[in-house]
Amino acid sequence: MRDGHKRRLSWAAVGLGVVALLILPKVFVYFYATGLKAKLTDPIWSAPSEQQSVEAFAHWAAGYWRVSTEKDYWNRLRGLPKPFKPQKEAISFLSGDGQCTEFVAAARWVFGERLKVVRHDIMFPAAGHSALSVQLSDGRWVFIDPFLGWMFKDKDRLLGLLELRELLAAGRPLKDYAVQLKPDAVDGLYEGLLKAFDAKEFETMDVRLVLPLKGRKTWSLGELDGDWRDTQRAGQENALTSHFFYVGRRYSADFQFRYVLPEDGRNYELVFHLTEVPSPAALPYFSIPPAIEGKTMRFRLTPEHPSLVMDASGATKRRWIGIDRLDVTAQ
């Protein structure tokens, strides 16, 4: 009896030890990252003005972050079971590498305690990107992109993305406002800003996709091969964004896609060939109900309704299906 009790106690101690070892990385990362964050940001917050703090943070972040897919010690912690996994923003901060979405998450965690810092999504004709908008205490929004290495100023005043759009639309050159934050800043992307769509994380991005029929009766995008990747590439080549390959909600951002056809008095049929059979309950909202047969969804557009809206912003889960090919036929 006594031996059995000892064995149970021994196993309990082993179990507690294992749990402690699993919890240790989570606790260590939290306290280490929090302390390092305070040490790094104290000089930034000591700047004479909010705008100067934002600029100081942009310069620091541009030099700190690197674009890499290497799995260092910190990134390996992402593989721990969920109850024991450290905060992902803290991991991204300590690792200091990754893509733009990891950067935005880390930057918000580091810099978002005193100012409102939000993800700002931009959908360029051939690429998608996420940067930061920061709201100053006077309510004004300013935009920074340390990941690509840019911020934008009009003389001594930091600009928001909407202000930059308005200046470019008035014919002013981008170089008059662009401030380079690092030597290897990615050049050229913001030259296409007027053709891009954007939204802050709490807004729905209305993406207007004009399908390039150019007088043709039929037009297709992608190959009927069971894969959505060629459809994505074809969408980029036709300046229809890098998101033209799925229906549903694939990312955390709220996108509303508007497929626009020529207003030429003709009826059109849009046929989405999907990579799997769609479940009606899992589909996003469509402004025109689809006719579903197997992996195919058909939409009929008329002169009275010359566009199709797909809105997945109400979905609470990321659920999407790839587009194998899109066919458009004038009738």
C-alpha positions in Angstrom: 0.0 0.0 0.0 2.8 2.3 1.0 4.8 1.5 -2.1 1.8 2.2 -4.3 1.3 5.5 -2.7 4.9 6.4 -3.2 4.7 5.4 -6.9 1.6 7.6 -7.4 3.5 10.5 -5.7 6.5 9.9 -7.9 4.4 9.9 -11.1 2.6 13.1 -9.9 5.9 14.7 -9.3 7.1 13.7 -12.8 3.9 15.1 -14.3 4.3 18.4 -12.5 7.9 18.6 -13.6 6.9 18.0 -17.2 4.2 20.7 -17.0 6.7 23.1 -15.4 9.2 22.5 -18.2 6.5 23.1 -20.8 5.3 26.3 -19.1 8.8 27.6 -18.5 9.3 28.9 -22.1 6.0 30.7 -22.0 6.8 32.4 -18.7 10.4 33.1 -19.7 9.5 34.6 -23.1 6.9 36.9 -21.5 9.1 38.4 -18.9 12.2 38.5 -21.1 10.4 40.1 -24.0 8.5 42.5 -21.7 11.8 43.7 -20.1 13.6 44.0 -23.4 10.6 45.9 -24.9 10.7 48.5 -22.1 14.5 48.9 -22.5 14.2 49.5 -26.2 11.2 51.7 -26.2 12.0 54.0 -23.3 14.4 56.2 -25.5 11.7 56.2 -28.2 9.1 57.6 -25.8 11.4 60.2 -24.5 11.3 62.0 -27.9 10.0 65.6 -27.7 6.8 64.9 -29.6 4.5 62.0 -30.5 5.4 62.3 -34.2 9.1 62.2 -33.3 8.4 59.0 -31.2 6.7 57.5 -34.2 9.6 58.4 -36.5 12.1 57.1 -34.0 10.2 53.8 -33.8 10.1 53.5 -37.6 13.8 54.0 -37.9 14.5 51.5 -35.1 12.1 48.9 -36.4 13.5 49.2 -40.0 17.0 48.4 -38.7 15.9 45.7 -36.3 13.7 43.6 -38.5 14.9 41.3 -41.3 13.0 39.3 -43.8 13.9 35.7 -43.2 12.3 32.3 -43.1 15.0 30.7 -40.9 13.7 28.8 -37.8 15.8 30.2 -35.0 15.3 29.3 -31.3 12.4 31.7 -30.8 10.5 30.6 -33.9 10.8 26.9 -32.8 8.7 27.8 -29.8 5.7 28.3 -32.1 5.5 24.5 -32.4 4.6 24.0 -28.7 1.1 22.8 -27.8 -1.3 25.8 -27.6 -1.6 25.9 -23.7 2.2 26.2 -23.4 2.9 28.3 -26.5 4.4 31.8 -25.7 2.6 34.8 -27.0 3.1 34.9 -30.8 3.7 38.6 -30.9 6.5 38.3 -28.3 8.1 35.4 -30.3 8.0 37.6 -33.4 9.6 40.5 -31.5 12.4 38.4 -30.1 13.1 36.6 -33.3 13.0 39.9 -35.3 12.3 38.2 -38.6 9.5 37.0 -40.8 7.0 38.4 -43.3 5.0 41.6 -43.1 2.2 40.1 -41.1 4.6 38.9 -38.4 6.3 42.3 -38.3 3.0 44.1 -37.9 2.0 41.8 -35.0 5.3 42.4 -33.3 5.3 46.1 -33.9 1.8 46.5 -32.4 2.9 44.6 -29.3 6.0 46.7 -28.9 4.7 50.1 -29.8 0.9 49.9 -29.1 0.8 50.6 -25.4 0.7 54.4 -25.6 -0.7 55.1 -29.1 -3.3 53.3 -31.2 -1.3 51.2 -33.7 -3.3 49.2 -36.3 -2.5 47.0 -39.2 -3.0 48.7 -42.5 -3.6 46.3 -45.4 -2.8 47.3 -49.0 -3.7 45.3 -52.1 -1.5 46.5 -55.0 -2.3 45.2 -58.5 0.2 42.4 -58.3 1.0 42.1 -54.5 -0.6 42.3 -51.1 1.1 43.9 -48.1 0.5 45.0 -44.5 2.1 48.0 -42.8 1.1 50.3 -39.8 -1.1 53.2 -39.2 -0.7 55.1 -35.9 -3.3 57.4 -34.5 -1.8 60.5 -32.7 -3.6 61.9 -29.6 -5.1 64.7 -31.8 -6.9 62.0 -33.8 -4.7 62.2 -36.9 -3.5 59.0 -38.6 0.1 58.7 -39.8 1.4 55.8 -41.9 4.8 54.0 -41.6 6.2 50.9 -43.3 9.5 49.9 -41.6 9.2 46.4 -43.1 9.7 47.7 -46.7 11.7 50.7 -45.3 9.5 53.8 -45.9 7.6 56.5 -44.3 6.1 59.6 -46.0 6.4 63.3 -44.9 5.3 66.6 -46.3 8.1 68.9 -45.1 8.2 68.1 -41.4 4.8 66.5 -41.1 4.2 62.7 -41.2 1.5 61.7 -43.7 -1.3 59.3 -43.4 -1.9 57.0 -46.4 -5.1 58.8 -47.4 -3.2 62.1 -47.4 -0.4 60.6 -49.6 -3.0 59.3 -52.0 -4.6 62.7 -52.4 -1.2 64.3 -53.1 -0.3 61.7 -55.7 -3.7 62.1 -57.3 -3.0 65.8 -57.6 0.0 64.9 -59.7 2.7 65.3 -57.1 5.7 62.9 -57.4 6.1 60.2 -54.7 9.8 61.1 -54.3 8.8 64.5 -52.8 7.4 62.7 -49.8 9.2 59.4 -49.5 11.7 59.0 -46.6 13.9 56.0 -46.8 14.4 54.2 -43.5 17.0 51.6 -44.4 19.6 51.1 -47.2 17.9 48.1 -48.7 14.4 49.6 -48.7 12.1 47.9 -51.3 11.6 50.4 -54.1 8.8 50.7 -56.6 5.8 49.3 -54.8 4.3 52.6 -53.6 4.5 54.0 -57.1 1.4 51.9 -57.8 -0.5 53.3 -54.8 -3.2 55.0 -56.8 -4.1 51.7 -58.4 -4.1 49.9 -55.0 -6.9 49.3 -52.5 -6.3 49.7 -48.8 -8.1 49.6 -45.4 -7.2 49.7 -41.7 -7.8 46.5 -39.8 -11.2 47.6 -38.5 -12.4 48.6 -42.0 -13.7 46.5 -44.9 -11.6 46.7 -48.0 -13.7 47.1 -51.1 -11.7 45.6 -53.9 -13.0 46.4 -57.4 -11.8 43.9 -60.0 -12.5 44.9 -63.5 -12.3 41.8 -65.6 -10.4 42.5 -68.8 -12.7 41.2 -71.6 -11.6 43.9 -74.0 -14.4 43.3 -76.5 -14.0 39.5 -76.4 -17.0 37.2 -76.0 -15.1 34.7 -73.8 -12.3 35.0 -71.3 -10.7 32.6 -68.8 -8.2 32.9 -66.0 -6.2 29.9 -64.9 -6.0 26.3 -66.1 -8.5 23.6 -65.2 -5.9 21.4 -63.4 -7.1 21.2 -59.8 -4.7 23.8 -58.5 -5.3 27.4 -57.6 -1.7 28.6 -57.9 -1.7 29.2 -61.6 -4.9 31.2 -61.1 -3.1 33.4 -58.6 -0.2 34.0 -61.0 -2.6 34.8 -63.8 -4.5 37.3 -61.5 -1.2 39.1 -60.7 -0.2 39.2 -64.4 -3.6 40.7 -65.3 -3.3 43.3 -62.4 -6.2 41.7 -60.6 -4.2 41.5 -57.3 -2.5 38.5 -55.7 -5.8 37.5 -54.0 -7.6 36.5 -57.2 -7.6 32.8 -56.5 -10.1 31.9 -53.7 -13.6 32.4 -52.5 -14.3 32.9 -48.8 -12.1 34.3 -46.0 -8.4 33.3 -46.2 -6.9 36.1 -44.2 -7.7 38.0 -41.0 -8.5 41.2 -43.0 -12.0 41.9 -44.1 -12.1 41.9 -47.9 -15.1 42.6 -50.2 -14.4 41.6 -53.8 -16.5 43.3 -56.5 -16.1 41.5 -59.9 -17.0 44.1 -62.6 -17.9 43.4 -66.2 -18.4 45.9 -69.1 -21.7 47.8 -69.0 -22.4 47.1 -72.7 -26.0 45.9 -72.5 -25.1 42.2 -72.7 -25.7 39.5 -70.2 -22.7 37.6 -68.8 -22.1 34.3 -67.1 -19.3 33.9 -64.6 -18.3 30.4 -63.9 -16.0 29.6 -60.9 -14.4 26.1 -61.2 -13.3 25.4 -57.6 -10.7 23.0 -56.3 -13.3 21.2 -54.1 -17.0 20.9 -53.7 -18.3 23.9 -51.8 -20.6 23.6 -48.8 -23.4 26.2 -49.1 -23.1 26.9 -45.4 -19.4 27.7 -45.7 -19.7 30.1 -48.6 -19.4 33.8 -48.2 -22.2 36.3 -49.1 -22.7 36.8 -52.8 -24.9 39.6 -54.1 -26.2 37.2 -56.8 -27.1 33.7 -55.6 -24.9 31.0 -57.3 -26.1 27.9 -59.1 -23.9 25.2 -57.7 -23.2 21.9 -59.4 -20.4 19.8 -58.1 -17.2 22.0 -58.0 -18.8 24.6 -60.2 -20.6 27.9 -59.3 -22.4 29.9 -61.9 -23.5 33.5 -61.7 -25.6 35.3 -64.3 -24.9 39.1 -64.6 -27.3 41.4 -66.4 -27.3 45.0 -67.5 -29.3 45.8 -64.4 -26.7 44.0 -62.2 -23.4 44.2 -64.0 -21.2 43.3 -61.0 -20.9 40.5 -58.5 -20.0 41.2 -54.9 -18.4 38.5 -52.7 -18.2 39.6 -49.1 -16.6 37.4 -46.5 -16.2 40.1 -43.9 -18.9 38.6 -41.7 -17.2 35.2 -41.4 -15.8 34.5 -38.0 -13.5 31.7 -39.3 -10.9 31.7 -42.0 -12.6 29.3 -44.5 -11.8 29.4 -48.2 -11.8 27.3 -51.4 -9.3 27.8 -54.2 -10.4 28.9 -57.7 -9.2 26.4 -60.3 -10.3 28.5 -63.2 -12.6 31.4 -63.9 -14.6 31.5 -67.1 -16.5 34.6 -68.4 -18.9 34.4 -71.3 -20.9 37.2 -73.0 -24.4 36.1 -74.0 
